[in-house]
Amino acid sequence: MHEFSLMADLLRKIEQLAKDADADKVTAVKVRLGALSHITPDHFREHFEEAIAGTVAAGAALDVEQCDDEHDPNAQDILLESVDIVA
């Protein structure tokens, strides 16, 4: 259930960015997983693929960066680094 909430929040952000840019399609998404985010890149990728099905981000390439610094101020977060769109 935790992953569903994370993906729903991330997808809302992606869709809002696309809407704000009058974009028809999201082609790529880059995220950074904090060292204490409690999700592996593979697990994140699996849930991301499920979450974007049928959305403006369907088929988007995903770049996942894993941060290993437990002292980073964002160590518990999943950060949306960038979104590539096609208007």
PyMOL commands that set and color helices and strands:
alter all, ss='L'
color gray80, all
select helices_A, chain A and resi 2-20+41-52
alter helices_A, ss='H'
color red, helices_A
select strands_A, chain A and resi 25-33+61-66+78-86
alter strands_A, ss='S'
color yellow, strands_A
deselect
rebuild
show_as cartoon
